[in-house]
Amino acid sequence: MKTARLIPKELIEAQWRRTHEGRMPVARLEALAAPDRTVDPGIDIYPLFVAAFEAEGGAAAGQVIRFAVREDDPANPTGTAFLADGVSAAAGYGMTDSAGVVMPTESLRAGMSPGVVFVRATAPLSGGEGIHADYTIRVSDATPAQFKILSGGDESFQVGTEVLVEAIVQLLDAAGKPIPYGTVRFHIEDPNGTQSQLESPENPMAWMAVPVDSEGKVGFYSIVSVGDGAPGKSFAIRMSRDGRAPYHDLTYRTLAIPAT
């Protein structure tokens, strides 16, 4: 059951101070990050960035923004809601920074039932309900369950080298149907201590996320620095659904440089 939330007192007081310091009210709101998106059931949805502008076009800093969830079909709700201190809530709040940008302080979690929800951002203390920016969130009826490897893995590289690693994979649900939205995350899993890294030692990457196409396929292309920490041992490039299941490893072996 969702609870109604009042605007937090500390946000009201902070905005009152800024208003009396000469801040102008919000004249326009703009959704910045993928305002129409499809998501997996049960995940935390981010980011939900909104930019607030004054009438003259400048950034509206220090303004309270309300984010409210509305189900497209209330008779068949998705169950999507903000989580405030672990309690389900229909709205979240945030305050714009010096650039006029804000995201809700509460997490927005997708429900477990498929359907469409709308998240409307408004400026209730300055711009009024008539000024708004909307997100459309489509909760999918499919859950990512497996990867199909189309190419990549099962190669050997000499230690101390930088190599281009390529792979093509496909994200599927349990029935083998492609998941045609979202991203796949890749990172190096190194239980044997080879010290291999994505990109170069001078510019290592913890992970990279690559969007899937309309067939659920994604191409991975990256320079890998093959470490010399454990010659003869293997490392893996692990793929996942944004750090969540399903997981799959592409294994690569390291080769010691032959003695001269």
Protein Blocks (a to p, Z undefined) as FASTA:
>chain_A
ZZdddddfklmmmmmmmmmnopacdfbdcdfbhpbccddehiacdddddddddfkopace
hiacddddddfblmlcghiacdeehiacfbdcddddfkopacdfbdcdddfbecdddddd
ddfklnommbccdddddddfbdcfbdcdfbgcjiaddehiacddddddddddfkopacfe
djdddddddfkonopaehjfklccfbdcddddfkopacddddddddfkbghiacddddde
ehiacdddddddddddddZZ
